[in-house]
Amino acid sequence: MKVSELMERVASTNTGLIVAYIKDGLEEMNILAETHVTTARIDITANQRFYDLPNDMVKLMDVRCKGQLNTKDEYRSIPRGIGNISNKDSDGI
């Protein structure tokens, strides 16, 4: 379907608005369907809390660490902290 056909169906003459709606819809479908999943590897550093993430990233799906809760040097998921975390970091955040 072309943009002009979609504009006729919704009875709109504002091309810019319709194109923006199409882009928003495509981005939302990408979030829900996870069609373009890529893997990025970032080396962790001792005593570093924050890391730079890719600018084109939409959703962080999983964080894995080698040797997390095992002694076999396997990669395991790091549990996500949800809610009020009682332990405060040394940086005060």
C-alpha positions in Angstrom: 0.0 0.0 0.0 1.3 3.4 -0.9 1.2 6.5 1.4 -1.4 8.1 -0.9 -3.7 5.1 -0.7 -3.4 5.2 3.1 -4.2 8.9 3.1 -7.3 8.3 1.1 -8.5 5.6 3.5 -8.1 7.8 6.6 -9.3 11.0 4.8 -6.2 13.0 5.5 -4.3 15.5 3.3 -1.3 15.9 5.7 1.5 13.8 4.2 4.0 14.6 6.9 1.6 13.5 9.7 0.8 10.2 7.9 4.5 9.4 7.3 5.2 10.1 11.0 2.4 7.7 12.0 3.8 5.0 9.6 7.3 5.4 11.1 5.8 5.2 14.7 3.9 2.1 13.8 6.9 0.4 12.3 9.0 1.2 15.3 6.3 -0.2 17.6 6.0 -3.4 15.6 9.8 -3.8 15.8 9.6 -3.4 19.6 6.9 -6.0 19.9 8.2 -8.6 17.4 11.9 -8.3 18.0 12.8 -8.8 14.4 16.1 -7.1 14.2 18.0 -8.4 17.2 21.7 -7.8 17.4 24.2 -8.7 20.0 26.7 -6.2 21.4 29.6 -7.2 23.7 30.9 -4.7 26.1 33.9 -5.4 28.5 33.1 -4.7 32.1 35.5 -2.8 34.3 35.9 -3.1 38.1 34.1 -0.4 40.1 32.4 1.0 37.0 28.6 1.3 37.3 27.5 3.1 34.1 28.3 2.1 30.5 27.7 3.6 27.1 25.1 1.8 25.1 24.6 1.9 21.3 22.5 4.9 20.1 20.3 2.8 17.8 19.3 0.5 20.7 15.6 0.2 21.3 15.4 -2.4 24.0 17.8 -4.2 26.3 16.8 -7.8 26.4 19.4 -9.6 28.5 22.7 -8.9 30.3 25.1 -11.9 30.7 28.3 -12.2 32.6 30.9 -15.0 32.4 31.2 -16.8 35.7 27.9 -15.4 37.2 26.9 -17.8 39.9 29.0 -20.6 38.5 32.5 -21.9 38.5 32.5 -23.3 34.9 33.1 -20.0 33.2 29.7 -20.1 31.5 27.7 -17.0 30.6 24.7 -16.6 32.8 22.1 -13.8 32.9 22.5 -11.2 35.6 19.3 -10.8 37.6 17.5 -7.5 37.1 16.9 -5.3 40.2 13.2 -4.3 40.4 11.5 -2.0 42.9 13.2 -0.4 45.9 16.7 -1.7 46.3 17.8 -1.4 49.9 21.6 -1.5 49.2 22.9 2.0 48.3 25.9 2.3 45.9 29.1 4.1 47.1 28.4 6.8 44.5 25.2 7.8 46.3 22.8 7.1 43.4 
